[in-house]
Amino acid sequence: MSFEIRRSDVTAFALGSAVLGCGGGGNSYYGQVVAQRMLGANAAVRVIDVDEMPVDSFAITPAVVGAPLVALEKPPSMIALRAGLESVTRALHGRVAAFFAAEIGGLQCIFPLLLAAQAGLPLLDGDGMGRAFPELQMTTFAIYGTTHGLPHALSSDRGILPFPSISQEPPSPDEPPGIRFERAVRKVCTDEGGLIYLTSAFDQKSLVRTLVRGSISLALRIGRAVESARENASDPVTAIMNAADGRKLISGKILDVERQFRAGHDWGTVKIEGVDEDRGRAAEIAFKNEYLIAKVDDTVVLTVPDLITLAETETGIPVSTDILRPGLRVTVLGLPASPLLKTPAALKSVGPGAFGYSLAYVPLR
């Protein structure tokens, strides 16, 4: 069932998508500013299910590739977005029916909303992760056999970027689908200063099979629940849990943040001291652009692919990995991942082992 997103919905949409971004996906503040300026007072973007697309059509997804810390310093580039869009659109010869988000998190879902508004085309209610992940082979498209969209384009403020060749050697048994595409794109990203744009097109039949459905409407539901809680002087963190079927892991104060920038990603840990009803407890959250592993009192209580998100305890505002700071009071929440991310095939690409941890998947309970 279709619905509309208007300028008045942008704040709630960005807030909810940041919750689902698990600390990554790019800071949504810049995207909100651009979206509210570009969406006129009476403009609306229709959101549809993938089944409503013509079967012989394509949907386009624009995405930022890079570390959240770099994205915070470099505002969104409409020049780069338009260059990628024009390149891919030309190759499709008018068969574009919609736009969609590569990942629901943070800034990434604002870009397709902007382009859909400009083109007068709908936005699909879904994405390729149901959350945010740091690498391209971690999309459901790659996991289930579509390693990357065709056609695709890399771009920056300088326009279209040349794409490096991808090895055609037979893959090793433990090589995740799409990893070579990720490495090729990441090399360009590193060479370009840590931030580029990837625009891809996927056919309707592939999207029907692999899209994580309902993530746009879920982001709106979460954002509206938080806004309603604030207006009614109720608990915004509880509103998030109710809207997203999540649970609280711990409430506390950030004690320390350790981070490194390696190979185009922000790696680190955040340590949290429990307060109030959690006084005497402690937590440690590991991240690679996004929060990955949650330990409470030295016990692993939740891992990827389920969602770990931090929200300011008083306001419910999501806390991304690029703005972590000691002294901030936060509540650590766990939210369930899409079933598409929990299959044996998916866990090879998005489970703890895919990030170098010798841990079994610990699901939300």
Residue frames as qw, qx, qy, qz and C-alpha x, y, z in Angstrom:
[[0.000, 0.889, 0.458, 0.000, 0.00, 0.00, 0.00],
 [0.456, 0.408, -0.013, 0.791, 1.52, 3.31, -1.06],
 [0.302, -0.846, -0.319, 0.301, 1.86, 6.45, 1.06],
 [0.386, 0.807, -0.010, 0.448, 3.55, 9.85, 0.74],
 [0.595, -0.395, -0.199, 0.671, 6.52, 11.58, 2.34],
 [0.150, 0.916, 0.191, 0.321, 6.26, 15.36, 2.55],
 [0.294, 0.593, -0.369, 0.652, 8.60, 18.06, 3.80],
 [0.532, -0.583, 0.245, -0.563, 6.89, 17.90, 7.20],
 [0.982, -0.173, -0.011, -0.072, 7.87, 14.21, 7.43],
 [0.619, 0.592, -0.422, 0.298, 11.59, 14.69, 6.77],
 [0.167, -0.626, 0.583, -0.490, 12.65, 15.20, 10.39],
 [0.822, -0.207, 0.405, -0.343, 10.85, 12.07, 11.59],
 [0.919, 0.382, -0.098, 0.002, 12.12, 10.07, 8.61],
 [0.415, 0.654, -0.511, 0.371, 15.73, 11.11, 9.23],
 [0.417, -0.529, 0.563, -0.478, 15.45, 10.41, 12.96],
 [0.923, -0.040, 0.284, -0.257, 14.02, 6.94, 12.43],
 [0.837, 0.485, -0.218, 0.128, 16.56, 6.08, 9.76],
 [0.126, 0.690, -0.581, 0.413, 19.37, 7.17, 12.09],
 [0.706, -0.350, 0.491, -0.371, 18.05, 4.75, 14.73],
 [0.960, 0.210, 0.177, -0.057, 18.18, 1.96, 12.15],
 [0.514, 0.764, -0.357, 0.154, 21.63, 3.11, 11.03],
 [0.910, -0.305, -0.146, 0.241, 23.29, 1.55, 14.11],
 [0.471, -0.713, 0.138, 0.501, 25.61, 4.51, 14.46],
 [0.361, -0.192, 0.556, 0.724, 26.53, 4.70, 10.77],
 [0.358, 0.640, 0.651, 0.195, 25.00, 5.41, 7.41],
 [0.256, 0.369, 0.125, 0.885, 26.20, 9.01, 7.50],
 [0.034, -0.351, -0.498, 0.792, 25.02, 11.84, 9.70],
 [0.186, 0.611, 0.728, 0.249, 21.49, 12.74, 8.66],
 [0.090, -0.718, -0.257, 0.641, 21.65, 16.41, 9.66],
 [0.041, -0.364, 0.442, 0.819, 22.99, 17.66, 6.32],
 [0.002, 0.239, 0.871, 0.430, 20.50, 15.52, 4.45],
 [0.029, -0.696, -0.661, 0.280, 17.61, 16.99, 6.43],
 [0.049, -0.643, 0.018, 0.764, 18.71, 20.51, 5.59],
 [0.016, 0.195, -0.663, -0.723, 18.99, 19.76, 1.88],
 [0.024, -0.374, -0.906, -0.195, 15.75, 17.75, 1.76],
 [0.013, -0.716, -0.544, 0.437, 13.70, 20.42, 3.52],
 [0.018, 0.573, -0.208, -0.792, 15.02, 23.03, 1.10],
 [0.070, 0.152, -0.767, -0.620, 14.43, 20.94, -2.01],
 [0.056, -0.454, -0.886, -0.079, 11.02, 19.56, -1.08],
 [0.146, -0.337, -0.136, -0.920, 8.52, 22.36, -1.68],
 [0.371, -0.080, 0.520, -0.766, 5.65, 23.05, 0.70],
 [0.797, 0.198, 0.147, -0.552, 3.23, 21.06, -1.46],
 [0.499, 0.448, -0.720, -0.180, 5.67, 18.49, -2.84],
 [0.802, -0.273, 0.446, -0.288, 5.32, 14.82, -1.95],
 [0.237, 0.407, -0.857, -0.211, 7.22, 11.66, -2.80],
 [0.890, -0.091, -0.066, -0.442, 5.06, 8.56, -3.22],
 [0.188, -0.437, 0.873, -0.108, 6.41, 5.44, -1.51],
 [0.846, 0.149, -0.222, -0.461, 5.45, 2.14, -3.13],
 [0.805, -0.259, 0.534, 0.011, 6.06, -1.57, -2.71],
 [0.137, -0.429, 0.730, 0.514, 8.47, -3.17, -5.17],
 [0.377, 0.313, 0.866, 0.097, 5.61, -5.29, -6.54],
 [0.307, 0.822, 0.336, -0.343, 4.07, -2.09, -7.89],
 [0.060, -0.618, 0.501, 0.602, 7.00, -1.54, -10.28],
 [0.797, 0.470, -0.191, -0.327, 6.63, -2.63, -13.93],
 [0.928, -0.209, 0.280, 0.127, 8.34, -6.02, -14.29],
 [0.764, 0.399, 0.124, 0.491, 10.66, -4.79, -17.06],
 [0.024, 0.936, -0.067, 0.344, 11.78, -1.65, -15.22],
 [0.638, 0.113, -0.448, 0.616, 14.71, -0.63, -13.02],
 [0.390, -0.909, -0.145, -0.026, 15.14, 1.25, -9.75],
 [0.494, 0.577, -0.318, 0.567, 18.19, 3.40, -9.01],
 [0.665, -0.697, -0.199, 0.181, 20.00, 3.66, -5.71],
 [0.330, 0.745, -0.301, 0.496, 22.53, 6.43, -4.91],
 [0.799, -0.557, -0.171, 0.150, 24.85, 5.88, -1.95],
 [0.024, -0.882, 0.444, -0.157, 27.83, 7.39, -0.18],
 [0.929, -0.013, -0.265, 0.259, 30.88, 5.18, 0.20],
 [0.285, 0.573, -0.394, 0.660, 33.22, 6.26, 2.98],
 [0.404, -0.211, -0.708, 0.540, 33.74, 6.63, 6.71],
 [0.205, -0.838, -0.503, -0.046, 31.17, 8.51, 8.84],
 [0.433, -0.656, -0.052, 0.616, 33.89, 10.76, 10.28],
 [0.284, -0.053, 0.452, 0.844, 34.88, 11.91, 6.79],
 [0.023, -0.588, -0.672, -0.449, 31.25, 12.36, 5.78],
 [0.303, -0.800, -0.406, 0.322, 30.75, 14.63, 8.78],
 [0.319, -0.555, 0.163, 0.750, 33.44, 16.96, 7.44],
 [0.026, -0.087, 0.610, 0.787, 32.29, 16.85, 3.80],
 [0.523, 0.328, 0.383, -0.687, 28.63, 17.84, 3.27],
 [0.673, 0.357, 0.645, 0.055, 26.58, 15.97, 0.64],
 [0.089, -0.365, 0.470, 0.799, 27.53, 16.73, -2.95],
 [0.644, 0.549, 0.373, -0.380, 24.60, 17.23, -5.30],
 [0.344, 0.700, -0.506, -0.369, 27.19, 17.56, -8.10],
 [0.056, -0.303, 0.950, 0.046, 28.41, 14.03, -7.48],
 [0.485, 0.276, 0.750, -0.354, 24.88, 12.66, -7.06],
 [0.582, 0.666, 0.092, -0.456, 23.66, 14.17, -10.32],
 [0.229, 0.606, -0.697, -0.307, 26.73, 13.01, -12.24],
 [0.196, -0.103, 0.973, -0.060, 26.15, 9.41, -11.14],
 [0.514, 0.452, 0.589, -0.431, 22.43, 9.61, -11.80],
 [0.493, 0.696, -0.185, -0.488, 22.85, 11.00, -15.32],
 [0.106, 0.471, -0.848, -0.221, 25.41, 8.33, -16.20],
 [0.256, 0.081, 0.951, -0.153, 23.24, 5.43, -15.04],
 [0.499, 0.551, 0.407, -0.531, 19.99, 6.87, -16.42],
 [0.386, 0.616, -0.449, -0.520, 21.47, 7.22, -19.92],
 [0.057, 0.271, -0.951, -0.138, 22.39, 3.55, -19.93],
 [0.301, 0.251, 0.859, -0.330, 18.84, 2.47, -18.98],
 [0.051, -0.145, -0.622, -0.768, 17.15, 4.21, -21.93],
 [0.432, -0.257, -0.096, -0.860, 14.13, 5.47, -19.98],
 [0.684, -0.241, -0.669, -0.161, 13.34, 2.29, -18.04],
 [0.174, 0.090, -0.634, 0.748, 13.72, 3.92, -14.59],
 [0.425, -0.558, -0.596, -0.391, 10.58, 3.45, -12.51],
 [0.606, -0.776, -0.155, -0.086, 11.69, 4.28, -8.96],
 [0.226, 0.636, -0.578, 0.459, 14.50, 5.07, -6.54],
 [0.842, -0.474, -0.250, -0.065, 15.46, 3.21, -3.38],
 [0.288, -0.830, 0.452, -0.158, 17.94, 3.29, -0.51],
 [0.614, 0.354, -0.694, 0.124, 20.95, 1.00, -0.57],
 [0.408, -0.200, -0.753, 0.476, 20.77, 1.08, 3.22],
 [0.257, -0.809, -0.485, -0.212, 18.18, 2.62, 5.49],
 [0.585, -0.520, -0.289, 0.551, 20.66, 4.20, 7.91],
 [0.311, -0.571, -0.020, 0.760, 21.22, 7.89, 8.45],
 [0.143, 0.597, -0.244, -0.751, 22.04, 9.99, 5.44],
 [0.154, -0.095, 0.870, 0.459, 21.83, 7.17, 2.92],
 [0.193, 0.539, 0.820, 0.029, 18.03, 7.13, 2.73],
 [0.097, 0.766, 0.172, -0.612, 17.82, 10.90, 2.20],
 [0.083, -0.388, 0.584, 0.709, 19.61, 10.81, -1.18],
 [0.069, 0.260, 0.876, 0.400, 17.07, 8.60, -2.99],
 [0.039, 0.736, 0.593, -0.326, 14.28, 10.69, -1.47],
 [0.019, -0.678, 0.130, 0.723, 15.82, 13.84, -2.96],
 [0.033, -0.207, 0.735, 0.645, 16.34, 12.30, -6.39],
 [0.088, 0.455, 0.882, 0.090, 12.84, 10.80, -6.41],
 [0.060, 0.777, 0.374, -0.503, 11.40, 14.24, -5.63],
 [0.003, -0.578, 0.367, 0.728, 13.40, 15.86, -8.42],
 [0.009, 0.082, -0.855, -0.512, 12.53, 13.19, -10.97],
 [0.629, 0.010, 0.012, -0.778, 8.86, 12.90, -9.99],
 [0.660, 0.077, -0.732, -0.150, 9.26, 9.15, -9.45],
 [0.778, -0.561, -0.073, -0.273, 8.31, 7.00, -6.43],
 [0.037, -0.580, 0.756, -0.300, 10.54, 5.69, -3.67],
 [0.711, -0.087, -0.687, -0.126, 10.51, 1.98, -2.86],
 [0.631, -0.627, 0.225, -0.398, 9.55, 0.97, 0.67],
 [0.971, -0.154, 0.070, 0.166, 12.69, -1.04, 1.30],
 [0.051, 0.865, -0.495, -0.061, 16.47, -1.12, 1.16],
 [0.757, 0.366, -0.540, 0.020, 19.37, -3.51, 0.81],
 [0.332, 0.260, -0.746, 0.516, 20.21, -4.03, 4.50],
 [0.557, -0.646, -0.490, -0.178, 17.37, -3.12, 6.84],
 [0.575, -0.737, -0.004, 0.355, 20.10, -1.27, 8.78],
 [0.330, 0.874, -0.355, -0.029, 23.55, 0.10, 7.89],
 [0.912, -0.187, 0.187, 0.313, 26.71, -1.93, 7.25],
 [0.208, -0.783, 0.302, 0.502, 30.18, -0.67, 6.32],
 [0.195, -0.328, 0.757, 0.531, 30.80, -2.71, 3.16],
 [0.532, 0.282, -0.304, -0.739, 29.06, -3.26, -0.17],
 [0.428, 0.074, -0.883, -0.180, 29.15, -7.06, -0.13],
 [0.020, 0.154, 0.813, -0.561, 26.98, -6.88, 3.01],
 [0.509, 0.142, -0.049, -0.847, 23.86, -5.95, 1.05],
 [0.721, 0.152, 0.618, -0.273, 21.13, -8.51, 0.51],
 [0.676, 0.668, -0.148, -0.273, 21.71, -8.04, -3.23],
 [0.253, 0.621, -0.741, 0.030, 25.26, -9.36, -2.95],
 [0.426, -0.242, 0.807, -0.328, 24.39, -12.06, -0.43],
 [0.683, 0.297, 0.619, -0.249, 21.67, -13.53, -2.63],
 [0.686, 0.233, 0.585, 0.365, 23.39, -13.43, -5.96],
 [0.358, 0.867, 0.180, 0.298, 23.33, -9.88, -7.33],
 [0.688, -0.196, -0.165, 0.679, 26.86, -8.74, -6.62],
 [0.102, -0.406, -0.054, 0.907, 26.25, -5.18, -7.77],
 [0.482, 0.694, 0.376, -0.380, 23.80, -3.19, -9.79],
 [0.390, -0.008, 0.576, 0.718, 24.18, -2.85, -13.54],
 [0.564, 0.525, -0.226, 0.596, 24.83, -0.29, -14.75],
 [0.554, -0.722, -0.233, 0.344, 26.73, 1.53, -12.01],
 [0.385, 0.735, -0.082, 0.552, 28.82, 4.69, -11.70],
 [0.587, -0.461, -0.290, 0.599, 31.31, 6.14, -9.25],
 [0.196, 0.790, 0.170, 0.556, 31.37, 9.92, -8.83],
 [0.459, -0.434, -0.325, 0.704, 32.72, 12.79, -6.78],
 [0.068, 0.843, 0.139, -0.516, 32.73, 16.57, -6.98],
 [0.106, -0.482, 0.587, 0.642, 34.97, 16.11, -10.03],
 [0.685, 0.308, -0.293, -0.592, 32.25, 14.16, -11.85],
 [0.988, 0.036, -0.064, -0.135, 32.37, 10.52, -13.00],
 [0.325, -0.679, 0.657, 0.049, 35.36, 8.54, -11.72],
 [0.587, 0.349, -0.694, -0.229, 37.04, 5.69, -13.61],
 [0.880, -0.323, 0.194, -0.290, 36.23, 2.27, -12.23],
 [0.104, -0.572, 0.809, 0.088, 39.19, -0.06, -11.57],
 [0.649, 0.140, -0.678, -0.316, 39.21, -3.54, -13.01],
 [0.738, -0.363, 0.400, -0.404, 37.91, -6.43, -10.90],
 [0.108, -0.376, 0.912, 0.121, 39.78, -9.72, -10.82],
 [0.794, 0.132, -0.250, -0.538, 38.12, -12.50, -12.82],
 [0.219, 0.289, -0.918, 0.160, 40.02, -15.29, -11.05],
 [0.616, -0.379, -0.652, -0.228, 37.77, -18.06, -9.63],
 [0.392, -0.691, 0.245, -0.556, 36.71, -17.13, -6.06],
 [0.180, 0.216, -0.894, 0.348, 38.00, -19.06, -3.07],
 [0.387, -0.420, -0.814, -0.105, 35.44, -21.13, -1.10],
 [0.327, -0.591, -0.532, 0.511, 35.37, -18.66, 1.82],
 [0.144, -0.015, 0.156, 0.977, 35.19, -15.50, -0.31],
 [0.275, 0.557, 0.582, -0.524, 31.90, -13.63, 0.28],
 [0.414, 0.597, 0.552, 0.409, 29.95, -12.74, -2.87],
 [0.088, 0.944, 0.199, 0.248, 30.67, -9.18, -3.93],
 [0.607, -0.671, 0.050, 0.422, 33.88, -8.75, -1.91],
 [0.570, 0.050, 0.343, 0.745, 35.93, -7.98, -5.02],
 [0.078, 0.754, 0.385, 0.526, 33.49, -5.26, -6.04],
 [0.471, -0.867, -0.150, 0.069, 33.75, -3.79, -2.53],
 [0.671, -0.413, 0.178, 0.589, 37.55, -3.80, -2.63],
 [0.433, 0.363, 0.391, 0.727, 37.66, -2.12, -6.03],
 [0.117, -0.852, -0.311, -0.405, 35.26, 0.62, -4.92],
 [0.604, -0.761, -0.081, 0.223, 37.04, 1.05, -1.58],
 [0.653, -0.092, 0.199, 0.725, 40.36, 1.60, -3.36],
 [0.180, 0.592, 0.327, 0.715, 38.86, 4.45, -5.36],
 [0.424, -0.848, -0.278, -0.156, 37.30, 5.80, -2.16],
 [0.693, -0.540, 0.011, 0.478, 40.66, 5.82, -0.37],
 [0.522, 0.145, 0.291, 0.788, 42.39, 7.44, -3.34],
 [0.003, -0.661, -0.359, -0.659, 39.71, 10.16, -3.42],
 [0.027, -0.408, 0.382, -0.829, 40.16, 11.14, 0.21],
 [0.029, 0.083, 0.882, -0.462, 37.74, 8.75, 1.92],
 [0.402, 0.490, 0.541, -0.554, 34.39, 9.70, 0.38],
 [0.095, 0.099, -0.651, -0.746, 32.80, 8.98, -3.01],
 [0.652, 0.211, 0.284, -0.671, 29.34, 8.19, -4.41],
 [0.121, -0.031, 0.947, 0.296, 28.13, 4.94, -5.97],
 [0.607, 0.271, 0.094, -0.741, 25.01, 4.95, -8.14],
 [0.116, -0.077, 0.971, 0.195, 23.57, 1.59, -9.19],
 [0.647, 0.073, -0.163, -0.741, 20.50, 0.22, -10.94],
 [0.242, -0.044, 0.961, -0.128, 18.70, -3.03, -10.16],
 [0.366, -0.143, -0.650, -0.650, 15.96, -4.72, -12.15],
 [0.633, -0.321, 0.089, -0.699, 12.53, -5.30, -10.63],
 [0.914, -0.065, -0.380, -0.127, 12.85, -9.09, -10.56],
 [0.562, 0.192, -0.573, 0.565, 16.07, -8.94, -8.54],
 [0.150, -0.330, 0.350, -0.864, 14.57, -6.44, -6.11],
 [0.787, -0.269, -0.183, -0.523, 11.47, -8.57, -5.54],
 [0.885, -0.036, -0.443, 0.140, 13.78, -11.36, -4.41],
 [0.647, 0.037, -0.393, 0.652, 16.30, -9.44, -2.34],
 [0.067, -0.576, 0.069, -0.811, 14.87, -6.12, -1.07],
 [0.205, -0.252, -0.750, 0.577, 14.40, -5.74, 2.70],
 [0.139, -0.575, -0.522, -0.615, 10.82, -4.58, 2.55],
 [0.440, -0.779, -0.433, -0.106, 9.11, -2.07, 4.82],
 [0.603, -0.220, -0.253, 0.724, 12.21, -0.27, 6.09],
 [0.064, 0.338, 0.115, 0.932, 11.10, 3.20, 4.92],
 [0.532, -0.587, -0.332, -0.513, 7.75, 2.90, 6.68],
 [0.761, -0.408, -0.393, 0.316, 9.54, 1.51, 9.76],
 [0.425, 0.055, -0.148, 0.891, 11.89, 4.52, 9.88],
 [0.219, -0.457, -0.190, -0.841, 8.91, 6.87, 9.68],
 [0.697, -0.537, -0.432, -0.199, 7.10, 4.93, 12.41],
 [0.685, -0.267, -0.345, 0.584, 10.12, 5.15, 14.74],
 [0.242, 0.176, -0.029, 0.954, 10.68, 8.85, 14.08],
 [0.384, -0.511, -0.292, -0.711, 7.04, 9.75, 14.59],
 [0.736, -0.485, -0.468, 0.064, 6.92, 7.72, 17.81],
 [0.544, -0.153, -0.274, 0.778, 9.88, 9.67, 19.22],
 [0.009, -0.295, -0.111, -0.949, 8.38, 13.01, 18.20],
 [0.563, -0.539, -0.421, -0.464, 5.04, 12.05, 19.76],
 [0.716, -0.386, -0.456, 0.361, 6.77, 10.98, 23.00],
 [0.344, 0.021, -0.164, 0.924, 8.52, 14.34, 23.25],
 [0.244, -0.398, -0.253, -0.847, 5.28, 16.23, 22.66],
 [0.711, -0.497, -0.354, -0.349, 3.51, 14.18, 25.33],
 [0.217, -0.701, 0.547, -0.404, 6.38, 14.30, 27.84],
 [0.966, -0.168, 0.165, -0.110, 6.77, 10.52, 27.77],
 [0.568, -0.513, 0.554, 0.327, 9.91, 8.42, 27.39],
 [0.550, 0.661, -0.321, -0.397, 11.32, 8.62, 23.82],
 [0.032, 0.418, -0.906, -0.061, 13.57, 5.58, 24.32],
 [0.454, 0.183, 0.819, -0.300, 10.57, 3.45, 25.25],
 [0.592, 0.627, 0.098, -0.496, 8.86, 4.82, 22.14],
 [0.314, 0.584, -0.688, -0.293, 11.72, 3.51, 19.99],
 [0.166, -0.154, 0.967, -0.115, 11.52, 0.07, 21.56],
 [0.530, 0.391, 0.616, -0.433, 7.76, -0.13, 21.08],
 [0.545, 0.681, -0.118, -0.474, 7.90, 1.07, 17.46],
 [0.448, 0.589, -0.654, -0.159, 10.74, -1.25, 16.45],
 [0.958, -0.188, -0.172, -0.132, 10.11, -4.29, 18.68],
 [0.489, 0.508, -0.542, 0.457, 13.40, -3.72, 20.50],
 [0.726, -0.619, -0.284, 0.093, 14.70, -3.97, 24.03],
 [0.097, -0.918, 0.328, -0.200, 17.04, -2.06, 26.31],
 [0.824, 0.150, -0.438, 0.326, 20.51, -3.49, 26.97],
 [0.538, -0.391, -0.355, 0.657, 21.81, -0.85, 29.40],
 [0.053, 0.946, 0.144, 0.285, 21.49, 2.84, 30.27],
 [0.723, -0.425, -0.071, 0.540, 24.59, 4.73, 31.24],
 [0.026, 0.956, -0.150, -0.250, 27.21, 7.39, 30.69],
 [0.809, 0.500, -0.161, 0.262, 29.99, 7.17, 28.11],
 [0.654, -0.675, 0.153, 0.306, 33.34, 6.83, 29.88],
 [0.292, -0.548, 0.564, 0.545, 35.76, 6.52, 26.99],
 [0.777, 0.593, 0.128, -0.168, 35.93, 6.27, 23.20],
 [0.428, -0.451, 0.618, 0.481, 38.82, 4.70, 21.30],
 [0.718, 0.633, 0.239, -0.166, 38.92, 4.98, 17.51],
 [0.392, -0.364, 0.580, 0.614, 41.18, 4.46, 14.52],
 [0.627, 0.635, -0.037, -0.449, 40.73, 5.26, 10.84],
 [0.401, -0.319, 0.807, 0.295, 41.86, 2.20, 8.85],
 [0.184, 0.099, 0.853, 0.477, 41.35, 1.33, 5.18],
 [0.219, -0.279, -0.435, -0.828, 38.48, 3.76, 4.73],
 [0.579, -0.545, -0.567, -0.215, 36.60, 2.82, 7.92],
 [0.251, -0.622, 0.405, -0.621, 36.21, 4.11, 11.47],
 [0.720, -0.143, -0.671, 0.103, 37.12, 1.31, 13.91],
 [0.022, -0.450, 0.486, -0.749, 36.79, 1.59, 17.66],
 [0.428, -0.404, -0.794, 0.154, 35.11, 0.85, 20.97],
 [0.250, -0.576, 0.077, -0.774, 32.96, 2.87, 23.32],
 [0.375, -0.144, -0.819, 0.410, 32.87, 2.11, 27.06],
 [0.400, -0.547, -0.221, -0.701, 29.76, 2.87, 29.09],
 [0.095, 0.031, -0.782, 0.615, 29.22, 3.02, 32.86],
 [0.271, -0.545, -0.756, -0.241, 25.72, 2.08, 34.02],
 [0.087, -0.165, 0.308, -0.933, 23.62, 4.68, 35.84],
 [0.635, -0.167, 0.051, -0.753, 20.32, 4.73, 37.74],
 [0.920, -0.123, 0.215, -0.305, 18.83, 1.21, 37.70],
 [0.901, 0.344, -0.177, 0.195, 21.95, -0.02, 35.85],
 [0.128, -0.855, 0.446, -0.231, 24.41, 1.45, 38.35],
 [0.616, -0.448, 0.647, -0.024, 27.31, -0.93, 38.94],
 [0.826, 0.318, 0.442, 0.143, 27.07, -2.44, 35.47],
 [0.092, -0.650, 0.423, 0.625, 29.30, -1.68, 32.48],
 [0.789, 0.508, 0.344, -0.029, 29.15, -2.09, 28.72],
 [0.233, -0.506, 0.529, 0.640, 31.57, -2.05, 25.82],
 [0.699, 0.612, 0.317, -0.191, 30.41, -1.63, 22.22],
 [0.460, -0.248, 0.557, 0.645, 32.71, -2.37, 19.29],
 [0.517, 0.750, 0.244, -0.334, 32.16, -0.60, 15.98],
 [0.420, -0.065, 0.552, 0.717, 33.35, -0.47, 12.41],
 [0.144, -0.218, -0.351, -0.899, 31.45, 2.58, 11.13],
 [0.662, -0.402, -0.250, -0.580, 28.43, 0.88, 12.78],
 [0.487, -0.450, 0.623, -0.415, 27.98, -0.77, 16.17],
 [0.594, 0.266, -0.724, -0.230, 28.79, -4.48, 15.88],
 [0.621, -0.146, -0.738, 0.220, 29.24, -6.26, 19.21],
 [0.386, -0.677, 0.118, -0.615, 27.66, -5.37, 22.55],
 [0.558, -0.050, -0.738, 0.378, 29.14, -6.64, 25.80],
 [0.453, -0.693, 0.043, -0.559, 27.47, -6.04, 29.16],
 [0.654, -0.589, 0.438, -0.181, 29.44, -6.97, 32.27],
 [0.125, -0.520, 0.809, 0.243, 32.01, -8.74, 30.03],
 [0.511, 0.223, 0.830, -0.006, 29.36, -10.97, 28.44],
 [0.075, 0.035, -0.560, -0.824, 28.46, -10.68, 24.77],
 [0.355, 0.381, 0.669, -0.530, 24.72, -9.97, 24.75],
 [0.597, 0.708, 0.301, -0.225, 24.13, -8.99, 21.11],
 [0.399, -0.317, 0.548, 0.664, 25.99, -9.12, 17.80],
 [0.429, 0.429, -0.367, -0.705, 25.53, -8.29, 14.16],
 [0.103, 0.345, 0.440, 0.822, 23.44, -8.70, 12.13],
 [0.246, -0.782, -0.569, 0.065, 20.90, -7.65, 14.79],
 [0.177, 0.764, 0.036, 0.620, 20.85, -3.91, 15.33],
 [0.526, -0.471, -0.373, 0.602, 22.73, -2.19, 18.15],
 [0.148, 0.714, 0.186, 0.659, 21.88, 1.48, 18.46],
 [0.355, -0.294, -0.461, 0.758, 22.70, 4.17, 21.01],
 [0.064, -0.755, -0.401, -0.514, 20.19, 6.91, 21.82],
 [0.032, 0.331, -0.397, 0.856, 20.47, 9.90, 24.11],
 [0.162, -0.306, -0.888, 0.302, 18.54, 8.84, 27.19],
 [0.110, 0.471, 0.413, -0.772, 16.60, 12.07, 27.65],
 [0.357, 0.506, -0.158, -0.769, 15.78, 12.88, 24.02],
 [0.824, 0.270, 0.494, -0.061, 15.90, 9.61, 22.07],
 [0.412, 0.823, -0.312, -0.233, 18.25, 11.21, 19.55],
 [0.975, 0.100, 0.000, 0.199, 20.41, 8.48, 17.92],
 [0.304, -0.827, 0.406, 0.242, 24.12, 8.75, 18.67],
 [0.841, 0.515, -0.157, 0.050, 26.27, 7.94, 15.64],
 [0.872, -0.200, -0.041, 0.444, 29.82, 6.66, 15.97],
 [0.479, 0.466, 0.015, 0.744, 31.28, 9.92, 14.66],
 [0.183, -0.695, 0.064, -0.693, 29.86, 12.02, 17.53],
 [0.796, -0.418, -0.412, 0.147, 30.56, 9.73, 20.50],
 [0.165, 0.632, -0.373, 0.659, 32.01, 11.66, 23.44],
 [0.395, -0.158, -0.762, 0.489, 32.70, 10.98, 27.12],
 [0.091, 0.150, 0.429, -0.886, 30.03, 12.18, 29.51],
 [0.484, -0.023, -0.380, -0.788, 27.09, 11.67, 27.15],
 [0.494, 0.007, 0.744, -0.450, 24.18, 9.79, 28.74],
 [0.471, 0.223, -0.628, -0.578, 22.93, 7.08, 26.42],
 [0.783, -0.034, 0.518, -0.343, 20.72, 4.02, 26.34],
 [0.047, 0.321, -0.861, -0.392, 21.94, 1.02, 24.36],
 [0.757, 0.219, 0.267, -0.554, 19.13, -0.67, 22.45],
 [0.240, -0.122, 0.904, 0.331, 18.88, -3.92, 20.52],
 [0.640, 0.395, 0.056, -0.656, 16.53, -4.24, 17.54],
 [0.777, 0.073, 0.620, 0.079, 15.84, -7.35, 15.43],
 [0.021, -0.395, 0.606, 0.690, 17.40, -7.69, 11.99],
 [0.721, 0.304, -0.213, -0.585, 15.52, -8.71, 8.88],
 [0.900, -0.068, 0.425, -0.061, 15.17, -12.48, 8.41],
 [0.752, 0.642, -0.097, 0.112, 17.10, -12.03, 5.15],
 [0.139, 0.779, -0.529, 0.308, 20.19, -11.26, 7.26],
 [0.586, -0.460, 0.576, -0.335, 19.90, -14.30, 9.53],
 [0.964, 0.229, -0.060, -0.120, 20.23, -17.19, 7.07],
 [0.822, -0.309, 0.273, 0.393, 23.43, -19.28, 7.05],
 [0.597, 0.479, 0.252, 0.592, 24.42, -17.65, 3.75],
 [0.027, -0.912, -0.070, -0.404, 23.85, -14.16, 5.15],
 [0.651, -0.746, 0.113, 0.083, 25.76, -14.78, 8.38],
 [0.807, 0.031, 0.185, 0.559, 28.89, -15.55, 6.35],
 [0.352, 0.551, 0.179, 0.735, 28.76, -11.97, 5.06],
 [0.189, -0.680, 0.015, -0.708, 27.26, -10.05, 7.99],
 [0.809, -0.524, -0.265, 0.023, 27.79, -12.18, 11.11],
 [0.461, -0.841, 0.241, 0.149, 30.56, -11.53, 13.66],
 [0.780, -0.129, 0.431, 0.434, 33.07, -13.61, 11.68],
 [0.517, 0.699, 0.291, 0.399, 32.75, -11.27, 8.70],
 [0.051, -0.953, 0.118, -0.273, 34.25, -8.52, 10.89],
 [0.435, 0.507, -0.638, 0.382, 37.07, -10.64, 12.26],
 [0.480, -0.442, 0.500, -0.569, 35.46, -11.74, 15.53],
 [0.331, 0.081, -0.940, -0.021, 35.70, -15.36, 16.66],
 [0.347, 0.096, 0.590, -0.723, 32.17, -15.29, 17.95],
 [0.088, 0.410, 0.878, 0.232, 28.92, -17.03, 17.13],
 [0.193, -0.439, -0.290, -0.828, 25.95, -14.87, 16.26],
 [0.090, -0.301, -0.746, 0.587, 24.16, -13.78, 19.44],
 [0.080, -0.522, -0.567, -0.632, 20.59, -12.81, 18.49],
 [0.283, -0.312, 0.220, -0.880, 18.25, -10.42, 20.24],
 [0.324, -0.268, -0.903, 0.090, 16.31, -12.26, 22.92]]
